[in-house]
Amino acid sequence: MNYQIKQSDKFNVVAIVLTNNPEPLEGFTEIIDATEIFISKKTKVSELLTKVNKPYAEVFGVKMDSRDKLRSLLKLAIGTGITVAMRQKNQPLVLVLKNYRKILAKTNTHDLPDMASRVCTELQQYQTVAASAGLTAVKLTELKGLITSFREIIEGTDYEISLRKADRKEIKGLITDCLNILNNELIPYVEHCKDTFPDFYNSFNAVCGKKKYTRKKSAVITEPASFTGTVSDSVTGEPVEGAIINLIETETVATTDEDGYYMIEEVALISYTVGCHAPGYLVPDSVKVTPKASESLEIDFSLVPEPVTPPTE
């Protein structure tokens, strides 16, 4: 979020300069309206950034703790279930439970409660035998409770993630709006104040400069495009922090934050090969795209963990 924070800080200073210098704007209703809209939008940017910058641990910590507890208790239940199935000479159930045990560590967050429910259903048939093997009715009830609560936590966390993603998109749109107001209305107007209000002119340009405005003077304006997206673990569904996004043609790179989110601003309108890689994961297929002017392309990657090589004896 460094780019967004930097822009927000800039907008805040611009707003202070405009608010502290009402005289140059007096009588110019269009500019006053533009200023009010600019300040309103930049205030919304600041509010949304406060929400989005909520620490990763606060969003996902409860989910991860609940997942680990469910996985731990499910592992014990599967072990007991195998014992029960063997005593009952239920070979198909033995094979099913052994397969669950094998894939348990790799089962993604959303599939985990379904697996746990199936194990509970199977063990419910042999509750007396299971209790004698260590899985008492109390433990089985605890497992069922963890399944229910974990599903609720997943739903709540997924909802919060979707809100964060929506907030990021809104921030991007608001920043674009603020830049348009700044470049197309405020900066051109301030040029007229160079001689009449030199202090205001100098203060404003100390924040904004003229670079953007100069670029806008060309007869044909082509707005650049941008790339955004998220990178997640295909097994757990969790975001991957520190993944590298690479635009091969221009050797442009970006790194995902703790939400697995990345943004690459102001890319030229050419064809790109978008790659992604992260330590501990297989390299996914690259994505070939050709952005259009002002387009914001969203490209997500779901990374497959590298297979664990068993130690040699």
C-alpha positions in Angstrom: 0.0 0.0 0.0 3.0 2.3 -0.2 1.8 4.0 -3.4 -1.6 4.7 -2.0 -0.3 6.0 1.4 2.1 8.3 -0.5 -0.7 9.7 -2.6 -2.9 10.1 0.4 -0.2 12.0 2.3 0.2 14.3 -0.8 -3.5 14.9 -1.1 -3.7 15.8 2.6 -1.0 18.5 2.2 -2.7 19.8 -0.9 -6.0 20.1 1.1 -4.2 22.0 3.8 -2.8 24.5 1.3 -6.2 25.0 -0.3 -8.0 25.3 3.0 -5.5 27.8 4.4 -5.6 30.0 1.3 -9.3 30.7 0.6 -8.6 34.2 -0.9 -7.2 33.0 -4.3 -10.4 30.9 -4.8 -12.9 33.5 -4.0 -15.5 34.1 -6.8 -14.3 31.0 -8.8 -17.3 28.7 -8.1 -16.1 25.9 -10.4 -12.7 25.8 -8.6 -14.4 26.0 -5.2 -16.6 23.0 -6.1 -13.6 21.1 -7.4 -11.8 21.8 -4.2 -14.7 20.5 -2.1 -15.0 17.3 -4.1 -11.2 16.8 -3.9 -11.2 17.2 -0.1 -14.2 14.9 0.2 -12.6 12.2 -1.9 -9.2 12.5 -0.2 -10.9 12.2 3.2 -12.5 9.0 2.1 -9.1 7.6 0.9 -7.7 8.3 4.4 -10.6 6.5 6.1 -10.4 3.5 3.8 -6.6 3.2 4.2 -7.1 3.1 8.0 -9.4 0.1 7.5 -7.2 -1.7 4.9 -4.1 -1.2 7.0 -5.6 -3.3 9.8 -2.8 -5.8 10.7 -2.9 -9.2 9.0 -2.9 -11.1 12.3 -6.1 -9.4 13.4 -7.9 -10.5 10.3 -6.6 -14.1 10.0 -5.3 -14.9 13.5 -8.5 -16.3 14.9 -9.1 -18.4 11.7 -5.6 -19.9 11.9 -5.9 -20.7 15.6 -9.3 -22.4 15.0 -7.9 -24.3 12.0 -5.0 -25.6 14.0 -7.2 -26.8 16.8 -9.6 -28.6 14.5 -6.8 -30.2 12.6 -5.1 -31.4 15.8 -8.3 -32.9 17.2 -9.3 -34.4 13.8 -5.9 -36.1 13.6 -6.6 -37.8 16.9 -10.1 -38.8 15.7 -8.8 -40.3 12.5 -6.3 -42.3 14.4 -9.0 -43.7 16.7 -11.2 -44.2 13.7 -8.6 -46.4 12.1 -8.3 -48.5 15.3 -12.1 -48.9 15.4 -12.4 -49.8 11.7 -9.8 -52.4 12.1 -11.5 -54.0 15.1 -14.8 -54.0 13.1 -13.0 -55.5 10.2 -14.3 -52.6 8.0 -11.5 -52.5 5.4 -13.1 -49.9 3.2 -13.4 -47.5 6.2 -9.8 -48.3 7.1 -8.6 -47.3 3.6 -10.8 -44.1 3.7 -9.4 -43.0 7.1 -5.8 -43.8 6.2 -6.2 -41.6 3.1 -7.6 -38.8 5.3 -4.6 -39.1 7.6 -2.3 -39.0 4.6 -3.8 -35.8 3.1 -4.8 -34.0 6.3 -1.8 -31.7 6.4 -2.4 -30.6 2.8 -6.2 -30.2 3.1 -7.2 -26.6 2.4 -9.0 -24.5 5.0 -12.4 -24.7 3.2 -12.3 -28.5 2.8 -11.1 -29.3 6.3 -14.5 -29.0 8.1 -16.2 -31.2 5.5 -13.5 -33.9 6.0 -14.0 -33.6 9.8 -17.8 -33.9 9.4 -17.4 -37.1 7.4 -15.1 -38.6 10.0 -17.6 -37.7 12.8 -20.4 -39.4 10.8 -18.4 -42.6 10.4 -17.3 -42.7 14.1 -20.9 -42.0 15.3 -21.8 -45.5 14.2 -19.2 -47.0 16.5 -19.4 -44.5 19.4 -19.1 -47.2 22.1 -16.0 -48.8 20.5 -14.5 -45.4 19.8 -15.0 -44.4 23.5 -13.2 -47.5 24.6 -10.3 -46.5 22.2 -10.0 -43.0 23.7 -12.4 -40.9 21.6 -15.1 -40.3 24.3 -18.5 -38.8 23.6 -17.2 -35.5 25.1 -14.3 -35.4 22.7 -16.6 -36.2 19.8 -18.9 -33.4 20.8 -15.9 -31.1 21.1 -14.9 -32.0 17.5 -18.4 -31.3 16.2 -18.4 -27.9 18.0 -15.0 -27.0 16.5 -16.4 -27.9 13.0 -19.4 -25.6 13.5 -17.4 -22.7 14.9 -14.7 -23.0 12.3 -17.2 -22.8 9.4 -18.6 -19.6 11.0 -15.1 -18.2 11.3 -14.3 -19.0 7.7 -17.4 -17.2 6.5 -16.6 -14.2 8.7 -13.0 -14.0 7.5 -13.9 -14.5 3.9 -16.4 -11.7 4.2 -13.8 -9.4 5.7 -11.3 -10.3 3.0 -13.9 -9.4 0.4 -14.5 -6.1 2.1 -10.7 -5.4 2.2 -10.5 -6.2 -1.5 -13.5 -3.9 -2.3 -11.9 -1.2 -0.2 -8.7 -1.4 -2.1 -10.6 -1.1 -5.4 -12.4 1.9 -4.0 -9.2 3.5 -2.9 -7.7 3.1 -6.3 -10.7 4.7 -7.9 -10.7 7.6 -5.5 -7.0 8.2 -6.0 -7.6 8.3 -9.7 -10.5 10.8 -9.2 -8.3 13.0 -7.0 -5.5 13.0 -9.5 -7.9 13.9 -12.3 -9.2 16.9 -10.3 -5.7 17.9 -9.4 -4.2 17.6 -12.9 -7.2 18.9 -14.9 -8.7 21.6 -12.7 -6.7 22.7 -9.7 -3.1 22.7 -11.1 -4.2 24.7 -14.3 -6.1 27.2 -12.1 -3.1 27.7 -9.8 -1.0 28.7 -12.8 -3.2 31.8 -13.0 -2.3 32.8 -9.5 1.5 33.0 -10.1 1.6 36.8 -10.1 -1.5 37.6 -8.1 -0.9 35.2 -5.2 2.7 34.1 -5.4 2.9 32.7 -1.9 -0.1 30.4 -2.6 1.3 29.5 -6.0 4.7 28.5 -4.5 3.2 26.6 -1.6 0.9 24.6 -4.0 3.6 23.8 -6.4 6.0 22.8 -3.7 3.6 19.9 -3.1 2.4 19.1 -6.6 5.0 20.5 -9.0 4.2 21.0 -12.6 5.2 17.6 -14.1 1.8 16.1 -14.3 0.3 19.3 -15.8 3.0 19.6 -18.4 2.3 16.0 -19.6 -1.4 16.9 -19.9 -0.7 19.6 -22.5 -0.1 17.2 -25.3 -2.9 17.1 -28.0 -3.5 13.4 -27.5 -3.5 12.1 -24.0 -3.1 8.3 -23.5 -3.6 7.3 -19.9 -1.5 4.3 -18.8 -2.9 1.0 -17.5 -2.3 -0.8 -14.3 -2.1 -4.3 -12.9 -3.6 -5.5 -9.5 -4.3 -8.8 -8.0 -3.7 -11.3 -5.2 -1.5 -14.3 -4.7 -2.8 -17.2 -2.5 -1.8 -20.7 -1.4 -3.8 -23.2 -3.4 -4.0 -25.6 -0.4 -4.8 -23.3 2.5 -6.4 -20.5 0.6 -4.2 -18.1 2.6 -2.5 -15.1 1.0 1.1 -15.4 0.1 3.2 -12.5 1.3 6.5 -11.6 -0.5 5.5 -13.3 -3.8 7.2 -11.6 -6.8 5.1 -10.4 -9.8 7.1 -9.8 -12.9 6.3 -8.0 -16.1 8.9 -9.8 -18.3 8.9 -7.4 -21.2 9.8 -4.3 -19.1 11.5 -6.1 -16.2 9.0 -4.5 -13.9 8.5 -6.3 -10.5 6.2 -5.9 -7.6 6.0 -7.7 -4.3 2.8 -8.8 -2.5 2.0 -7.5 0.9 0.7 -9.5 3.9 -2.8 -9.7 2.2 -1.2 -11.3 -0.8 -2.0 -8.1 -2.7 0.1 -6.3 -5.4 -0.3 -3.3 -7.6 1.8 -2.1 -10.6 0.9 1.4 -11.7 1.3 3.3 -15.0 2.3 0.5 -17.3 2.8 1.2 -21.0 0.1 -0.1 -23.5 2.0 -3.1 -24.9 1.6 -6.8 -24.6 2.9 -8.3 -21.4 3.8 -11.7 -20.0 2.9 -11.6 -16.3 4.8 -14.1 -14.2 4.7 -15.0 -10.5 7.0 -16.9 -8.2 7.5 -17.3 -4.4 9.8 -19.5 -2.3 8.4 -22.9 -1.5 5.9 -22.9 -4.4 5.9 -24.3 -7.9 6.1 -21.6 -10.6 2.6 -21.1 -12.2 1.9 -20.6 -15.9 2.5 -17.0 -17.0 -0.4 -14.9 -18.1 -0.3 -13.0 -21.5 -2.3 -9.8 -21.6 -2.5 -6.5 -23.6 -4.0 -3.7 -21.5 -6.0 -0.8 -22.9 -5.7 2.8 -22.0 -6.8 3.5 -18.4 -7.6 -0.2 -17.9 -6.9 -1.8 -14.5 -6.3 -5.5 -15.1 -6.8 -7.9 -12.2 -4.6 -11.0 -12.4 -4.7 -13.4 -9.4 -2.4 -16.4 -8.9 -3.0 -19.5 -6.8 0.3 -21.2 -6.0 0.8 -24.9 -5.5 3.3 -25.7 -2.7 6.4 -27.6 -3.7 6.2 -31.3 -2.9 8.0 -32.3 0.3 10.8 -34.7 -0.5 11.0 -37.5 2.2 14.3 -37.7 4.0 16.6 -40.5 2.8 17.5 -43.2 5.2 
